[in-house]
Structure formats: structure tokens, C-alpha cells
Amino acid sequence: MILPAEKELRAVLARFAQARLDHDVRPTGYTSRLLEDTTYTLCVMTGARTAEQALRTADALLDRYAGRSAVSVEDETLAA
């Protein structure tokens, strides 16, 4: 699996969280589609089949990113 860049993963997680909140507070067709789209993107990015699996994988990836030491510019560019 190609690892997503940390910045991109965090951005998709933020969009997913906002879509989930918006849909839970005031469900509409628009919020439903937005939640489906962000869930799909998160699943593709993490190689998961469900939102729950994608969130667990994203957490593990963020832990992995937090644990790394010095990262070269090449590594960051290739991770995207």
C-alpha cells in the first residue's frame, strides 16, 4: 500500500469528522452524500473497506508518523 502523506490524511480525517457531525446534527441529502464521499476517500486512502477500519488504520498511520524521527524532503514528497 502506498502511504498517504500525513498532511493529506489529516485533511481527509477533518473533512470526515465535519461531514459526520453535520449529518448527525441535521441530516439532509447533501450531508448524506458528503459523508459518503469523505468516507469513500478515507477508505481508499487507507486501503480499508469500512469507515471503522479506515479510522483504525488512520490512527495507526498517525501513530507511525508521530514516531518517526528526522524525515527528508524526498520522503515527504514521495509519500504523497
C-alpha positions as CSV (number, residue, x, y, z in Angstrom):
1,M,0.0,0.0,0.0
2,I,1.2,3.5,-0.8
3,L,1.2,5.5,2.4
4,P,-0.7,8.8,2.2
5,A,1.1,11.9,3.2
6,E,0.4,12.9,6.8
7,K,-1.0,16.3,5.8
8,E,-3.4,14.8,3.3
9,L,-4.5,12.1,5.8
10,R,-5.2,14.7,8.5
11,A,-7.2,16.8,6.0
12,V,-9.4,13.9,5.0
13,L,-9.9,13.0,8.6
14,A,-11.0,16.6,9.4
15,R,-13.4,16.6,6.4
16,F,-14.8,13.2,7.5
17,A,-15.3,14.4,11.1
18,Q,-17.1,17.6,9.9
19,A,-19.3,15.6,7.5
20,R,-20.2,13.1,10.2
21,L,-21.1,15.9,12.6
22,D,-23.1,17.8,10.1
23,H,-25.0,14.7,9.1
24,D,-25.7,13.7,12.7
25,V,-26.9,17.1,13.7
26,R,-29.0,17.9,10.6
27,P,-29.3,15.0,8.1
28,T,-30.1,16.0,4.6
29,G,-29.4,14.5,1.2
30,Y,-26.5,16.9,0.8
31,T,-24.9,15.8,4.2
32,S,-25.5,12.2,3.4
33,R,-23.7,12.5,0.0
34,L,-20.8,14.5,1.6
35,L,-20.5,11.8,4.3
36,E,-20.4,9.1,1.7
37,D,-17.8,10.9,-0.4
38,T,-15.5,11.6,2.5
39,T,-15.9,8.0,3.8
40,Y,-15.0,6.7,0.4
41,T,-12.0,8.9,0.2
42,L,-10.8,7.9,3.7
43,C,-11.3,4.2,2.8
44,V,-9.3,4.5,-0.5
45,M,-6.6,6.4,1.2
46,T,-6.2,3.8,4.0
47,G,-6.9,0.7,1.9
48,A,-9.9,-0.2,4.1
49,R,-13.4,-1.4,3.3
50,T,-15.4,0.2,6.1
51,A,-15.2,3.6,7.9
52,E,-14.4,1.8,11.1
53,Q,-11.4,0.0,9.6
54,A,-10.3,3.2,7.9
55,L,-10.3,5.1,11.1
56,R,-8.3,2.4,12.9
57,T,-5.8,2.4,10.0
58,A,-5.6,6.2,10.0
59,D,-4.9,6.1,13.8
60,A,-2.2,3.6,13.3
61,L,-0.7,5.7,10.5
62,L,-0.7,8.8,12.6
63,D,1.0,6.9,15.4
64,R,3.6,5.8,12.9
65,Y,4.1,9.4,11.6
66,A,4.4,10.6,15.2
67,G,7.1,8.0,16.0
68,R,9.4,8.8,13.1
69,S,12.4,10.9,13.6
70,A,14.0,13.1,11.0
71,V,12.3,12.9,7.7
72,S,13.9,14.1,4.5
73,V,12.2,16.3,2.0
74,E,12.3,13.4,-0.5
75,D,10.4,11.1,1.9
76,E,7.6,13.7,2.3
77,T,7.4,14.3,-1.5
78,L,7.2,10.6,-2.3
79,A,4.6,9.9,0.4
80,A,2.0,11.9,-1.4
